[in-house]
Amino acid sequence: MNQRGMAETLNSVEKCWNICEKALVRTVEYFRKIPRYRKSGWRSIDVSKYLRGRVLDIGAGQAGYWRKNIPNDRLLILMDPAYDKNPQLGLKTGNLITVSGDGLNTPFIDKSVDVVISLAVLHHFPTRECRLLFLKEINRVLTDGGILLLSVWFPVEKPRGSEVCDGVMVSSSFGERFYHFYSIPELRDEVESAGFLIDKVEVVVENPRRPAETRNILMTAVKHKG
């Protein structure tokens, strides 16, 4: 990327942090306050199927779903804006790197990872422009033919909250976090617009006792070779 392109990207990233009543800033602050942020595993998503080469997990949190899934011959990079300098995740592996970052402007070179996993993250970015910036950054760091696995929340009824830009700020005792609620066609369109071929789309339920509240769209996509 040339200097002009880099400057435009940085300006776009800064804009995403400041638009929509600083929805993204408030969301990150919310997750930093949760002591068990993503400490439990995903029951509806088997991440072990996507372990190959260099794996980048954007928005990993406490990464509880990796405790039983890390083979010693793979490099796993966990990235989250809620990480401090030395996050204590309790994962036992010699091939683990943790990075504090949000995914809009990652510190990785082009085509440097084979798989990107980002579960329940994309829906926290306000506006199509910022979500595409996130998806295109994933595309940039993936190798040709690399795999993207992502999920977004897909409840039957949207939770109550204050409407901000193209989503809702949902409140709890820890603060507020932003959600954009996708339809499946909209999610397909944004992922394809970022340079991916859709491989599979399904609706999964995280908690069978509360299916209406815990539905997610799970999508796998492949980066165009070129």
N, CA, C and O of each residue as an XYZ file, in Angstrom:
904
protein
N       0.841     -1.190      0.000
C       0.000      0.000      0.000
C       0.881      1.247      0.000
O       1.821      1.341      0.789
N       0.579      2.221     -0.895
C       1.372      3.439     -0.942
C       0.988      4.371      0.205
O       0.038      4.113      0.945
N       1.756      5.473      0.337
C       1.541      6.367      1.474
C       0.165      7.017      1.432
O      -0.465      7.215      2.471
N      -0.301      7.348      0.229
C      -1.622      7.966      0.118
C      -2.712      6.993      0.555
O      -3.635      7.350      1.288
N      -2.580      5.744      0.082
C      -3.561      4.734      0.462
C      -3.546      4.464      1.953
O      -4.593      4.256      2.566
N      -2.345      4.469      2.539
C      -2.223      4.237      3.975
C      -2.873      5.372      4.761
O      -3.547      5.136      5.765
N      -2.667      6.604      4.297
C      -3.256      7.758      4.974
C      -4.780      7.716      4.899
O      -5.463      8.030      5.874
N      -5.308      7.328      3.742
C      -6.762      7.221      3.586
C      -7.335      6.152      4.506
O      -8.404      6.328      5.091
N      -6.610      5.036      4.626
C      -7.062      3.966      5.515
C      -7.083      4.426      6.964
O      -8.046      4.167      7.686
N      -6.027      5.108      7.395
C      -5.959      5.592      8.772
C      -7.059      6.601      9.051
O      -7.624      6.615     10.145
N      -7.370      7.450      8.069
C      -8.463      8.410      8.232
C      -9.800      7.694      8.372
O     -10.649      8.087      9.171
N      -9.974      6.639      7.585
C     -11.216      5.865      7.655
C     -11.349      5.159      8.996
O     -12.435      5.101      9.571
N     -10.228      4.620      9.492
C     -10.238      3.953     10.796
C     -10.613      4.943     11.893
O     -11.443      4.640     12.750
N     -10.008      6.116     11.864
C     -10.308      7.137     12.873
C     -11.779      7.529     12.822
O     -12.417      7.727     13.856
N     -12.307      7.639     11.610
C     -13.717      7.988     11.445
C     -14.612      6.940     12.093
O     -15.595      7.277     12.753
N     -14.268      5.663     11.901
C     -15.089      4.585     12.462
C     -15.114      4.621     13.986
O     -16.107      4.234     14.602
N     -14.038      5.078     14.585
C     -13.998      5.162     16.045
C     -14.790      6.350     16.584
O     -15.134      6.377     17.766
N     -15.080      7.321     15.743
C     -15.690      8.554     16.235
C     -17.125      8.781     15.783
O     -17.815      9.629     16.349
N     -17.593      8.047     14.778
C     -18.952      8.259     14.287
C     -19.977      7.591     15.204
O     -19.632      6.825     16.104
N     -21.245      7.907     14.945
C     -22.373      7.232     15.613
C     -22.261      7.303     17.132
O     -22.400      6.301     17.833
N     -22.006      8.517     17.619
C     -21.914      8.752     19.063
C     -20.848      7.867     19.717
O     -21.003      7.398     20.845
N     -19.761      7.657     18.966
C     -18.644      6.821     19.430
C     -19.116      5.429     19.872
O     -18.713      4.912     20.914
N     -19.971      4.855     19.050
C     -20.550      3.545     19.375
C     -19.482      2.474     19.541
O     -19.589      1.622     20.424
N     -18.452      2.509     18.699
C     -17.412      1.486     18.766
C     -16.574      1.637     20.032
O     -16.223      0.642     20.666
N     -16.255      2.866     20.401
C     -15.501      3.122     21.635
C     -16.273      2.607     22.841
O     -15.703      1.947     23.710
N     -17.545      2.899     22.897
C     -18.384      2.476     24.024
C     -18.503      0.951     24.078
O     -18.575      0.362     25.156
N     -18.521      0.327     22.910
C     -18.616     -1.132     22.861
C     -17.360     -1.787     23.418
O     -17.445     -2.733     24.201
N     -16.193     -1.286     23.017
C     -14.935     -1.841     23.529
C     -14.829     -1.627     25.038
O     -14.389     -2.520     25.762
N     -15.225     -0.460     25.508
C     -15.197     -0.197     26.950
C     -16.098     -1.175     27.691
O     -15.767     -1.612     28.793
N     -17.225     -1.516     27.100
C     -18.140     -2.488     27.705
C     -17.451     -3.842     27.883
O     -17.489     -4.423     28.968
N     -16.825     -4.340     26.821
C     -16.213     -5.666     26.895
C     -14.992     -5.698     27.811
O     -14.669     -6.747     28.368
N     -14.319     -4.581     27.972
C     -13.185     -4.534     28.901
C     -13.630     -4.694     30.352
O     -12.832     -5.080     31.206
N     -14.883     -4.405     30.632
C     -15.393     -4.486     32.002
C     -15.918     -5.871     32.362
O     -16.170     -6.146     33.535
N     -16.086     -6.747     31.375
C     -16.659     -8.065     31.636
C     -15.548     -9.038     32.016
O     -14.686     -9.326     31.185
N     -15.541     -9.548     33.236
C     -14.428    -10.404     33.683
C     -14.332    -11.737     32.947
O     -13.239    -12.291     32.828
N     -15.452    -12.263     32.452
C     -15.441    -13.569     31.790
C     -15.750    -13.431     30.300
O     -16.377    -14.309     29.707
N     -15.312    -12.337     29.705
C     -15.594    -12.056     28.298
C     -15.086    -13.191     27.401
O     -13.880    -13.360     27.219
N     -16.011    -13.953     26.856
C     -15.728    -15.091     25.974
C     -14.829    -16.150     26.626
O     -13.964    -16.739     25.979
N     -15.054    -16.369     27.901
C     -14.263    -17.386     28.593
C     -14.814    -18.787     28.364
O     -14.075    -19.770     28.417
N     -16.118    -18.873     28.108
C     -16.716    -20.180     27.819
C     -16.595    -20.484     26.330
O     -16.376    -19.588     25.516
N     -16.740    -21.742     25.992
C     -16.591    -22.142     24.598
C     -17.860    -21.942     23.792
O     -18.952    -21.820     24.347
N     -17.702    -21.911     22.477
C     -18.861    -21.899     21.582
C     -19.355    -23.332     21.430
O     -18.612    -24.203     20.977
N     -20.593    -23.576     21.804
C     -21.145    -24.922     21.684
C     -21.639    -25.217     20.268
O     -21.666    -26.372     19.845
N     -22.023    -24.187     19.551
C     -22.621    -24.385     18.227
C     -21.616    -24.265     17.089
O     -21.966    -24.488     15.930
N     -20.364    -23.914     17.407
C     -19.361    -23.678     16.367
C     -18.108    -24.482     16.688
O     -17.513    -24.319     17.752
N     -17.717    -25.337     15.777
C     -16.525    -26.174     15.958
C     -15.336    -25.525     15.250
O     -15.140    -25.714     14.049
N     -14.546    -24.758     16.003
C     -13.424    -24.046     15.395
C     -12.292    -24.987     15.003
O     -11.449    -24.627     14.182
N     -12.263    -26.189     15.579
C     -11.158    -27.109     15.298
C     -11.090    -27.503     13.822
O     -10.027    -27.881     13.331
N     -12.205    -27.416     13.123
C     -12.238    -27.789     11.707
C     -11.465    -26.807     10.831
O     -11.160    -27.103      9.675
N     -11.151    -25.644     11.384
C     -10.533    -24.591     10.579
C      -9.077    -24.348     10.965
O      -8.499    -23.324     10.600
N      -8.493    -25.273     11.690
C      -7.094    -25.135     12.088
C      -6.181    -25.622     10.976
O      -6.061    -26.822     10.728
N      -5.547    -24.683     10.322
C      -4.549    -25.039      9.320
C      -3.596    -23.862      9.167
O      -4.031    -22.712      9.102
N      -2.327    -24.139      9.110
C      -1.345    -23.073      8.918
C      -1.389    -22.038     10.025
O      -1.403    -22.374     11.209
N      -1.412    -20.769      9.623
C      -1.420    -19.649     10.562
C      -2.853    -19.147     10.706
O      -3.490    -18.748      9.731
N      -3.344    -19.177     11.942
C      -4.741    -18.843     12.228
C      -4.797    -17.549     13.031
O      -4.126    -17.419     14.055
N      -5.594    -16.597     12.569
C      -5.806    -15.331     13.265
C      -7.250    -15.276     13.745
O      -8.182    -15.406     12.951
N      -7.430    -15.083     15.044
C      -8.761    -14.945     15.632
C      -8.933    -13.499     16.071
O      -8.275    -13.048     17.008
N      -9.816    -12.771     15.396
C     -10.057    -11.359     15.701
C     -11.275    -11.260     16.618
O     -12.369    -11.698     16.261
N     -11.074    -10.682     17.800
C     -12.149    -10.588     18.779
C     -12.237    -11.826     19.638
O     -13.332    -12.284     19.963
N     -11.087    -12.376     20.013
C     -11.044    -13.666     20.709
C     -11.438    -13.587     22.180
O     -11.882    -14.584     22.750
N     -11.282    -12.412     22.811
C     -11.581    -12.310     24.231
C     -10.746    -13.282     25.055
O      -9.549    -13.435     24.811
N     -11.368    -13.935     26.026
C     -10.671    -14.917     26.871
C     -10.443    -16.245     26.160
O      -9.774    -17.134     26.687
N     -11.001    -16.373     24.968
C     -10.695    -17.495     24.060
C     -10.938    -18.864     24.676
O     -10.166    -19.795     24.446
N     -12.005    -18.991     25.457
C     -12.298    -20.264     26.094
C     -12.510    -21.400     25.113
O     -12.235    -22.558     25.427
N     -13.000    -21.074     23.921
C     -13.277    -22.110     22.917
C     -12.013    -22.674     22.283
O     -12.089    -23.615     21.493
N     -10.844    -22.112     22.618
C      -9.585    -22.648     22.085
C      -8.898    -23.622     23.037
O      -7.901    -24.234     22.655
N      -9.385    -23.784     24.236
C      -8.652    -24.579     25.227
C      -8.423    -26.021     24.798
O      -7.404    -26.618     25.143
N      -9.356    -26.576     24.054
C      -9.223    -27.972     23.634
C      -8.926    -28.105     22.140
O      -8.986    -29.204     21.587
N      -8.611    -27.002     21.500
C      -8.530    -27.032     20.042
C      -7.198    -26.607     19.454
O      -7.101    -26.438     18.239
N      -6.159    -26.427     20.276
C      -4.902    -25.902     19.754
C      -3.883    -27.020     19.559
O      -3.337    -27.518     20.543
N      -3.612    -27.427     18.334
C      -2.533    -28.393     18.107
C      -1.183    -27.690     18.167
O      -1.090    -26.495     17.885
N      -0.157    -28.413     18.525
C       1.160    -27.806     18.710
C       1.833    -27.389     17.412
O       2.785    -26.607     17.432
N       1.351    -27.900     16.280
C       2.018    -27.603     15.015
C       1.354    -26.462     14.252
O       1.589    -26.308     13.054
N       0.528    -25.659     14.925
C      -0.122    -24.525     14.282
C       0.228    -23.245     15.031
O       0.477    -23.268     16.236
N       0.244    -22.128     14.305
C       0.405    -20.822     14.938
C      -0.975    -20.201     15.108
O      -1.720    -20.052     14.140
N      -1.310    -19.844     16.329
C      -2.585    -19.202     16.629
C      -2.323    -17.790     17.130
O      -1.604    -17.592     18.109
N      -2.912    -16.811     16.452
C      -2.783    -15.405     16.833
C      -4.140    -14.939     17.341
O      -5.121    -14.943     16.598
N      -4.195    -14.539     18.604
C      -5.428    -14.038     19.198
C      -5.350    -12.521     19.291
O      -4.402    -11.975     19.855
N      -6.343    -11.846     18.739
C      -6.344    -10.381     18.743
C      -7.659     -9.865     19.311
O      -8.734    -10.365     18.981
N      -7.556     -8.858     20.167
C      -8.751     -8.274     20.762
C      -8.396     -6.887     21.294
O      -7.331     -6.717     21.887
N      -9.269     -5.886     21.097
C      -8.976     -4.552     21.627
C      -9.062     -4.483     23.145
O      -8.605     -3.513     23.749
N      -9.648     -5.512     23.768
C      -9.763     -5.522     25.228
C      -8.516     -6.059     25.921
O      -8.427     -6.001     27.148
N      -7.548     -6.582     25.164
C      -6.331     -7.126     25.776
C      -5.447     -6.019     26.340
O      -5.332     -4.938     25.763
N      -4.820     -6.317     27.490
C      -3.757     -5.451     27.970
C      -2.434     -5.992     27.430
O      -2.441     -6.808     26.508
N      -1.304     -5.559     27.978
C      -0.011     -5.958     27.422
C       0.269     -7.449     27.586
O       0.965     -8.044     26.763
N      -0.262     -8.048     28.633
C       0.022     -9.467     28.886
C      -1.240    -10.169     29.385
O      -1.342    -10.482     30.571
N      -2.202    -10.419     28.496
C      -3.456    -11.038     28.934
C      -3.246    -12.458     29.444
O      -2.497    -13.235     28.853
N      -3.908    -12.786     30.536
C      -3.810    -14.120     31.129
C      -4.991    -14.950     30.642
O      -6.102    -14.824     31.157
N      -4.748    -15.790     29.656
C      -5.825    -16.538     29.017
C      -5.907    -17.985     29.470
O      -6.925    -18.640     29.246
N      -4.872    -18.492     30.094
C      -4.895    -19.869     30.568
C      -4.820    -20.901     29.466
O      -5.275    -22.031     29.645
N      -4.253    -20.535     28.331
C      -4.103    -21.470     27.217
C      -2.690    -22.029     27.218
O      -1.725    -21.278     27.362
N      -2.561    -23.329     27.059
C      -1.255    -23.982     27.096
C      -0.815    -24.350     25.684
O      -1.251    -25.360     25.132
N       0.033    -23.538     25.118
C       0.579    -23.816     23.794
C       1.827    -22.981     23.585
O       1.917    -21.857     24.079
N       2.777    -23.518     22.867
C       3.985    -22.766     22.563
C       3.881    -21.966     21.289
O       4.817    -21.254     20.924
N       2.742    -22.072     20.595
C       2.572    -21.394     19.308
C       1.434    -20.390     19.363
O       0.597    -20.327     18.462
N       1.413    -19.610     20.427
C       0.342    -18.645     20.648
C       0.902    -17.235     20.732
O       1.873    -16.981     21.446
N       0.282    -16.321     19.997
C       0.630    -14.905     20.049
C      -0.636    -14.127     20.379
O      -1.688    -14.389     19.797
N      -0.551    -13.174     21.305
C      -1.685    -12.298     21.596
C      -1.358    -10.881     21.145
O      -0.238    -10.403     21.325
N      -2.341    -10.218     20.561
C      -2.163     -8.879     20.010
C      -3.356     -8.024     20.422
O      -4.503     -8.456     20.307
N      -3.088     -6.824     20.896
C      -4.163     -5.883     21.179
C      -4.489     -5.125     19.896
O      -3.645     -4.400     19.367
N      -5.700     -5.290     19.402
C      -6.088     -4.632     18.159
C      -7.548     -4.862     17.859
O      -8.176     -5.755     18.426
N      -8.093     -4.042     16.955
C      -9.526     -4.075     16.686
C      -9.890     -4.685     15.345
O     -11.067     -4.949     15.096
N      -8.927     -4.916     14.482
C      -9.206     -5.515     13.184
C      -9.404     -4.536     12.052
O      -9.463     -4.950     10.894
N      -9.511     -3.248     12.345
C      -9.668     -2.265     11.277
C      -8.341     -1.947     10.601
O      -8.306     -1.626      9.414
N      -7.257     -2.036     11.350
C      -5.928     -1.745     10.812
C      -4.928     -2.634     11.547
O      -4.295     -2.199     12.509
N      -4.789     -3.874     11.094
C      -3.975     -4.850     11.817
C      -2.486     -4.647     11.538
O      -2.129     -4.033     10.532
N      -1.608     -5.155     12.413
C      -0.163     -4.997     12.227
C       0.466     -6.072     11.352
O       1.684     -6.245     11.378
N      -0.337     -6.798     10.578
C       0.177     -7.919      9.798
C       0.385     -7.534      8.335
O      -0.337     -6.696      7.795
N       1.375     -8.154      7.703
C       1.648     -7.876      6.297
C       0.619     -8.580      5.417
O      -0.124     -9.443      5.882
N       0.587     -8.201      4.150
C      -0.346     -8.802      3.203
C      -0.129    -10.310      3.106
O       1.004    -10.790      3.130
N      -1.234    -11.050      2.995
C      -1.215    -12.498      2.739
C      -0.349    -13.255      3.751
O       0.446    -14.119      3.382
N      -0.514    -12.916      5.022
C       0.351    -13.504      6.052
C      -0.322    -14.579      6.899
O       0.357    -15.253      7.673
N      -1.640    -14.760      6.776
C      -2.323    -15.803      7.549
C      -3.187    -16.648      6.616
O      -3.608    -16.193      5.553
N      -3.440    -17.878      7.035
C      -4.186    -18.827      6.207
C      -5.666    -18.886      6.545
O      -6.494    -19.192      5.688
N      -5.995    -18.593      7.793
C      -7.384    -18.639      8.257
C      -7.629    -17.446      9.173
O      -6.803    -17.134     10.031
N      -8.768    -16.779      8.989
C      -9.209    -15.752      9.934
C     -10.547    -16.191     10.516
O     -11.480    -16.525      9.786
N     -10.620    -16.183     11.823
C     -11.849    -16.496     12.542
C     -12.287    -15.246     13.286
O     -11.493    -14.625     13.991
N     -13.546    -14.880     13.128
C     -14.062    -13.701     13.816
C     -15.520    -13.961     14.183
O     -16.423    -13.798     13.361
N     -15.727    -14.364     15.416
C     -17.045    -14.788     15.876
C     -17.702    -13.691     16.710
O     -17.129    -13.208     17.687
N     -18.907    -13.309     16.311
C     -19.689    -12.307     17.042
C     -18.934    -10.988     17.187
O     -18.908    -10.392     18.263
N     -18.323    -10.542     16.094
C     -17.552     -9.295     16.095
C     -18.095     -8.296     15.077
O     -18.315     -7.132     15.411
N     -18.311     -8.733     13.856
C     -18.672     -7.830     12.764
C     -19.898     -6.993     13.089
O     -19.973     -5.833     12.685
N     -20.854     -7.553     13.805
C     -22.096     -6.827     14.102
C     -21.886     -5.655     15.066
O     -22.806     -4.864     15.272
N     -20.697     -5.529     15.657
C     -20.428     -4.415     16.574
C     -19.915     -3.164     15.854
O     -19.731     -2.125     16.488
N     -19.682     -3.246     14.547
C     -19.194     -2.081     13.801
C     -20.362     -1.307     13.209
O     -21.178     -1.885     12.492
N     -20.461     -0.007     13.494
C     -21.540      0.791     12.921
C     -21.229      1.176     11.476
O     -20.078      1.450     11.139
N     -22.215      1.195     10.657
C     -22.220      1.588      9.242
C     -21.575      0.545      8.329
O     -20.616     -0.135      8.696
N     -22.131      0.452      7.146
C     -21.608     -0.463      6.130
C     -20.156     -0.131      5.799
O     -19.341     -1.031      5.595
N     -19.831      1.164      5.745
C     -18.467      1.586      5.411
C     -17.444      0.989      6.376
O     -16.405      0.490      5.946
N     -17.731      1.037      7.671
C     -16.780      0.513      8.662
C     -16.732     -1.007      8.649
O     -15.672     -1.600      8.849
N     -17.873     -1.635      8.415
C     -17.868     -3.103      8.343
C     -17.089     -3.585      7.123
O     -16.384     -4.592      7.189
N     -17.219     -2.867      6.010
C     -16.438     -3.229      4.827
C     -14.952     -2.986      5.050
O     -14.122     -3.750      4.556
N     -14.607     -1.947      5.776
C     -13.205     -1.693      6.100
C     -12.634     -2.869      6.894
O     -11.510     -3.307      6.644
N     -13.403     -3.370      7.837
C     -13.004     -4.534      8.639
C     -12.841     -5.773      7.761
O     -11.839     -6.482      7.860
N     -13.818     -6.030      6.909
C     -13.773     -7.220      6.049
C     -12.642     -7.133      5.023
O     -11.997     -8.140      4.728
N     -12.399     -5.947      4.481
C     -11.319     -5.791      3.502
C      -9.946     -5.932      4.160
O      -8.996     -6.388      3.523
N      -9.842     -5.547      5.420
C      -8.582     -5.746      6.143
C      -8.332     -7.237      6.358
O      -7.195     -7.701      6.262
N      -9.387     -7.980      6.648
C      -9.256     -9.436      6.744
C      -8.798    -10.005      5.411
O      -7.908    -10.853      5.362
N      -9.409     -9.536      4.336
C      -9.036    -10.002      2.999
C      -7.565     -9.720      2.714
O      -6.874    -10.546      2.117
N      -7.093     -8.559      3.140
C      -5.702     -8.163      2.879
C      -4.709     -9.123      3.527
O      -3.715     -9.497      2.905
N      -4.968     -9.523      4.765
C      -3.985    -10.343      5.480
C      -4.103    -11.832      5.157
O      -3.198    -12.603      5.476
N      -5.202    -12.246      4.531
C      -5.372    -13.652      4.169
C      -4.576    -14.010      2.922
O      -4.449    -13.201      2.003
N      -4.046    -15.213      2.896
C      -3.424    -15.734      1.684
C      -4.496    -15.974      0.630
O      -5.674    -16.108      0.963
N      -4.100    -16.029     -0.639
C      -5.051    -16.371     -1.695
C      -5.636    -17.751     -1.410
O      -4.900    -18.703     -1.147
N      -6.938    -17.852     -1.464
C      -7.588    -19.106     -1.118
C      -7.767    -19.314      0.373
O      -8.246    -20.364      0.802
N      -7.380    -18.310      1.175
C      -7.526    -18.407      2.627
C      -8.986    -18.405      3.051
O      -9.861    -17.956      2.311
N      -9.234    -18.912      4.247
C     -10.598    -19.117      4.733
C     -10.973    -18.074      5.783
O     -10.183    -17.748      6.669
N     -12.190    -17.563      5.662
C     -12.781    -16.692      6.675
C     -13.963    -17.420      7.304
O     -14.862    -17.883      6.601
N     -13.959    -17.519      8.623
C     -15.098    -18.040      9.378
C     -15.608    -16.917     10.268
O     -14.873    -16.410     11.115
N     -16.859    -16.527     10.081
C     -17.403    -15.455     10.907
C     -18.833    -15.764     11.311
O     -19.526    -16.554     10.670
N     -19.256    -15.123     12.388
C     -20.642    -15.243     12.823
C     -21.143    -13.882     13.278
O     -20.365    -13.028     13.703
N     -22.458    -13.693     13.182
C     -23.115    -12.495     13.704
C     -24.388    -12.930     14.421
O     -24.991    -13.952     14.093
N     -24.770    -12.145     15.388
C     -25.979    -12.435     16.166
C     -27.208    -12.267     15.284
O     -27.293    -11.321     14.501
N     -28.164    -13.192     15.414
C     -29.339    -13.231     14.542
C     -30.588    -13.586     15.362
O     -31.243    -14.589     15.079
N     -30.923    -12.772     16.379
C     -32.065    -13.098     17.241
C     -33.388    -12.965     16.493
O     -33.493    -12.213     15.524
N     -34.382    -13.694     16.952
C     -35.706    -13.599     16.337
C     -36.282    -12.206     16.542
O     -36.861    -11.630     15.621
N     -36.125    -11.665     17.740
C     -36.564    -10.307     18.039
C     -35.365     -9.478     18.484
O     -34.555     -9.930     19.293
N     -35.255     -8.272     17.956
C     -34.157     -7.399     18.342
C     -34.335     -6.937     19.787
O     -35.455     -6.648     20.208
N     -33.254     -6.865     20.544
C     -33.360     -6.372     21.923
C     -33.663     -4.878     21.940
O     -33.390     -4.158     20.980
N     -34.224     -4.442     23.036
C     -34.511     -3.022     23.174
C     -33.219     -2.241     23.391
O     -32.254     -2.739     23.971
N     -33.233     -1.015     22.909
C     -32.073     -0.155     23.074
C     -32.276      1.136     22.318
O     -33.292      1.316     21.645
N     -31.321      2.030     22.423
C     -31.408      3.306     21.716
C     -30.855      3.146     20.307
O     -29.768      2.604     20.113
N     -31.608      3.619     19.335
C     -31.190      3.502     17.943
C     -30.061      4.484     17.646
O     -30.167      5.676     17.934
N     -28.987      3.969     17.068
C     -27.831      4.778     16.691
C     -27.385      4.340     15.305
O     -27.100      3.162     15.090
N     -27.321      5.269     14.371
C     -26.937      4.962     12.989
C     -27.744      3.764     12.475
O     -28.974      3.821     12.449
N     -27.075      2.687     12.068
C     -27.809      1.549     11.510
C     -27.887      0.385     12.494
O     -27.857     -0.781     12.100
N     -27.986      0.719     13.779
C     -28.054     -0.332     14.783
C     -28.651      0.151     16.084
O     -29.343      1.168     16.130
N     -28.375     -0.592     17.137
C     -28.957     -0.329     18.451
C     -27.867     -0.409     19.515
O     -27.027     -1.308     19.482
N     -27.883      0.527     20.453
C     -27.023      0.451     21.629
C     -27.797     -0.278     22.722
O     -28.815      0.216     23.208
N     -27.309     -1.456     23.105
C     -27.956     -2.285     24.121
C     -27.242     -2.064     25.451
O     -26.015     -2.126     25.522
N     -28.014     -1.807     26.502
C     -27.438     -1.461     27.807
C     -27.509     -2.616     28.791
O     -28.405     -3.456     28.725
N     -26.540     -2.641     29.713
C     -26.555     -3.559     30.855
C     -25.790     -2.876     31.982
O     -25.383     -1.722     31.852
N     -25.597     -3.587     33.080
C     -24.887     -3.001     34.218
C     -23.426     -2.693     33.903
O     -22.804     -1.888     34.596
N     -22.864     -3.326     32.858
C     -21.473     -3.088     32.480
C     -21.311     -1.908     31.524
O     -20.192     -1.447     31.295
N     -22.416     -1.418     30.965
C     -22.331     -0.332     30.003
C     -23.180     -0.602     28.780
O     -24.229     -1.241     28.866
N     -22.719     -0.110     27.632
C     -23.476     -0.236     26.391
C     -22.610     -0.841     25.294
O     -21.398     -0.630     25.254
N     -23.248     -1.596     24.406
C     -22.532     -2.085     23.230
C     -23.459     -1.992     22.022
O     -24.679     -2.124     22.130
N     -22.837     -1.762     20.875
C     -23.566     -1.545     19.626
C     -23.782     -2.862     18.898
O     -22.906     -3.727     18.873
N     -24.970     -3.000     18.303
C     -25.256     -4.142     17.439
C     -25.904     -3.664     16.144
O     -26.833     -2.857     16.156
N     -25.399     -4.172     15.044
C     -26.108     -4.075     13.767
C     -26.709     -5.447     13.504
O     -26.016     -6.461     13.584
N     -27.995     -5.478     13.192
C     -28.676     -6.758     13.003
C     -28.824     -7.054     11.515
O     -29.560     -6.383     10.792
N     -28.105     -8.073     11.089
C     -28.041     -8.450      9.679
C     -29.228     -9.306      9.256
O     -29.808    -10.040     10.057
N     -29.570     -9.191      7.981
C     -30.294    -10.251      7.292
C     -29.239    -11.102      6.590
O     -28.110    -10.651      6.394
N     -29.594    -12.318      6.214
C     -28.620    -13.162      5.525
C     -28.206    -12.560      4.182
O     -27.015    -12.567      3.873
N     -29.140    -12.033      3.361
C     -28.716    -11.416      2.095
C     -27.763    -10.235      2.292
O     -26.821    -10.066      1.519
N     -28.002     -9.423      3.316
C     -27.117     -8.277      3.563
C     -25.721     -8.745      3.942
O     -24.731     -8.191      3.464
N     -25.632     -9.754      4.793
C     -24.317    -10.263      5.190
C     -23.586    -10.842      3.988
O     -22.393    -10.595      3.810
N     -24.280    -11.600      3.173
C     -23.664    -12.148      1.963
C     -23.121    -11.024      1.083
O     -22.004    -11.109      0.572
N     -23.916     -9.977      0.911
C     -23.522     -8.866      0.044
C     -22.255     -8.182      0.551
O     -21.353     -7.899     -0.236
N     -22.175     -7.916      1.845
C     -21.001     -7.228      2.381
C     -19.747     -8.095      2.279
O     -18.676     -7.602      1.926
N     -19.879     -9.373      2.585
C     -18.714    -10.265      2.513
C     -18.239    -10.411      1.070
O     -17.036    -10.394      0.813
N     -19.159    -10.552      0.135
C     -18.784    -10.643     -1.278
C     -18.181     -9.339     -1.775
O     -17.257     -9.355     -2.589
N     -18.695     -8.205     -1.294
C     -18.163     -6.900     -1.702
C     -16.734     -6.691     -1.223
O     -16.002     -5.878     -1.788
N     -16.335     -7.418     -0.188
C     -14.970     -7.319      0.343
C     -14.004     -8.268     -0.357
O     -12.833     -8.344      0.015
N     -14.486     -8.996     -1.374
C     -13.588     -9.834     -2.166
C     -13.570    -11.302     -1.801
O     -12.572    -11.988     -2.022
N     -14.675    -11.794     -1.240
C     -14.746    -13.199     -0.845
C     -15.771    -13.958     -1.675
O     -16.731    -13.380     -2.186
N     -15.554    -15.255     -1.799
C     -16.541    -16.177     -2.345
C     -17.204    -16.895     -1.175
O     -16.517    -17.484     -0.340
N     -18.522    -16.851     -1.107
C     -19.232    -17.502     -0.013
C     -19.198    -19.012     -0.215
O     -19.535    -19.518     -1.286
N     -18.791    -19.713      0.817
C     -18.746    -21.171      0.756
C     -19.975    -21.800      1.403
O     -20.583    -22.708      0.837
N     -20.341    -21.310      2.600
C     -21.463    -21.912      3.322
C     -22.089    -20.886      4.255
O     -21.390    -20.086      4.878
N     -23.412    -20.920      4.345
C     -24.146    -20.063      5.278
C     -25.157    -20.926      6.022
O     -25.902    -21.689      5.408
N     -25.179    -20.805      7.327
C     -26.162    -21.556      8.113
C     -26.549    -20.755      9.350
O     -25.822    -19.861      9.784
N     -27.695    -21.088      9.901
C     -28.143    -20.494     11.154
C     -27.938    -21.523     12.254
O     -28.453    -22.638     12.171
N     -27.186    -21.151     13.283
C     -26.891    -22.062     14.391
C     -27.462    -21.483     15.682
O     -27.622    -20.270     15.817
N     -27.762    -22.358     16.613
C     -28.329    -21.957     17.903
C     -27.331    -22.299     18.999
O     -26.933    -23.454     19.150
N     -26.934    -21.296     19.756
C     -25.925    -21.497     20.792
C     -26.507    -22.169     22.037
O     -25.855    -23.015     22.649
N     -27.720    -21.797     22.408
C     -28.360    -22.366     23.599
C     -29.730    -22.923     23.218
O     -30.663    -22.147     23.013
N     -29.876    -24.244     23.117
C     -31.156    -24.844     22.712
C     -32.319    -24.488     23.630
O     -33.476    -24.559     23.215
N     -32.030    -24.108     24.862
C     -33.095    -23.715     25.779
C     -33.614    -22.317     25.476
O     -34.715    -21.955     25.889
N     -32.825    -21.537     24.761
C     -33.240    -20.181     24.382
C     -32.944    -19.955     22.900
O     -32.145    -19.083     22.558
N     -33.567    -20.716     22.033
C     -33.225    -20.654     20.609
C     -33.498    -19.305     19.961
O     -32.728    -18.867     19.106
N     -34.573    -18.644     20.348
C     -34.920    -17.369     19.716
C     -33.896    -16.282     20.016
O     -33.664    -15.393     19.197
N     -33.282    -16.360     21.204
C     -32.338    -15.327     21.630
C     -30.904    -15.619     21.221
O     -30.079    -14.706     21.168
N     -30.593    -16.882     20.931
C     -29.185    -17.257     20.732
C     -28.892    -17.761     19.323
O     -27.941    -18.514     19.110
N     -29.707    -17.343     18.371
C     -29.419    -17.694     16.977
C     -28.262    -16.856     16.453
O     -28.123    -15.684     16.804
N     -27.445    -17.454     15.622
C     -26.359    -16.752     14.940
C     -26.299    -17.190     13.484
O     -26.588    -18.340     13.155
N     -25.922    -16.264     12.626
C     -25.579    -16.625     11.250
C     -24.112    -17.015     11.244
O     -23.259    -16.234     11.665
N     -23.814    -18.204     10.776
C     -22.438    -18.687     10.669
C     -22.086    -18.804      9.193
O     -22.787    -19.467      8.428
N     -21.007    -18.161      8.802
C     -20.627    -18.118      7.391
C     -19.162    -18.493      7.217
O     -18.305    -18.068      7.992
N     -18.886    -19.285      6.203
C     -17.511    -19.523      5.770
C     -17.359    -18.968      4.364
O     -18.252    -19.107      3.528
N     -16.227    -18.343      4.118
C     -15.962    -17.729      2.822
C     -14.493    -17.925      2.469
O     -13.661    -18.183      3.339
N     -14.193    -17.801      1.198
C     -12.839    -18.020      0.695
C     -12.375    -16.773     -0.042
O     -13.129    -16.193     -0.824
N     -11.143    -16.364      0.205
C     -10.593    -15.211     -0.505
C     -10.331    -15.568     -1.960
O      -9.780    -16.626     -2.263
N     -10.735    -14.662     -2.868
C     -10.458    -14.848     -4.292
C      -8.970    -15.082     -4.516
O      -8.138    -14.411     -3.905
N      -8.638    -16.002     -5.360
C      -7.246    -16.196     -5.751
C      -6.904    -15.205     -6.851
O      -7.664    -15.031     -7.804
N      -5.763    -14.563     -6.710
C      -5.393    -13.592     -7.722
C      -4.162    -12.811     -7.332
O      -3.715    -11.945     -8.084
